[in-house]
Amino acid sequence: MKTIAPALAGLLLAATFGAQAEDIREGRWAYTMTMEMPNMPAMPKVDASKLPPGMALPQMGAGGMTMNYEHCLTQADLVPRNDQSGEHCKITRMDRRGNTVEWASVCDSPHGKMNATGTATYSGGTMTSTTHVTGKDRSGAPIEMTQKINGRYMGPCTP
């Protein structure tokens, strides 16, 4: 009996941690995405007053930019993406292992066709993700970028 109790306790502890690791919260998530792109082309000037409500211009830095956005996450769509990209991008693969989601997508952007692969790991009310994007611009020159995304759970989705 002395050897069974510790083994049983270990199994219960593993099951508890396993159940917690599998939990990915559905709801509204706020994300901060930092994009790193060597030789980033100059961004066109945009009149911020003409942007849709809730959208802000990205913050530009040396070799990259940072932007914030929100997305309503569901069990059918666990990819931390910007809703504005939905009209140009299609998720082609999404695999979930516990609290980690891997995906691939194809986007038809104004710069050309882009392919992306990413991995996101959720832990309670937080998420970290890395996405690698490759493609070619209109002139045929290769484009490569890395997006690092941090997310936090905000609450239920609102209609």
C-alpha positions, 0 to 999 in steps of 0.5 A: 500500500505504501508504494501504491499511494505515491504512484497514485498521487503522481498519476493524479498530479500528472493528470491535473497538470495535463488538463491545465496544459490543454486549456486554451481559452476561447474569447477575446484576446489582445495581441502585440505583434513585433515584425522583424524584417531585414531590409524592410521597404518603406511603408506608404504614408497613411492618413490616420484619420481615415483608418477604421475605428479601433485600428491604429498605425503600426509603430515603426522602428529600425528593421521592423514594426510593432502593432496591436490588435484583438481577435476572437479566439474559438476552438475552431480558430486558435491562430492569433491573427489580425481580423483585417488579414482574414480577407487576404489570408487563408489558414491551410493547416492547423494542428493542436497538441495540448496548449500548443497550436501550429499552423500554415497560411497563404496570403495574397497581400498588396506586396505579393503572395506570402506563405507563413508557418507559426507556433503559438503556446497558450498558458492560462491567460497569456500566449506567445507565438512566432510566425515565419513569413516568406514570399516575393514582392511585386518585383520578384525579390524575396521577402522574409520576416519573423513575427513575434506575438504576445497575447493576453486574454481579455474576456468573452467575445462580444457580438 
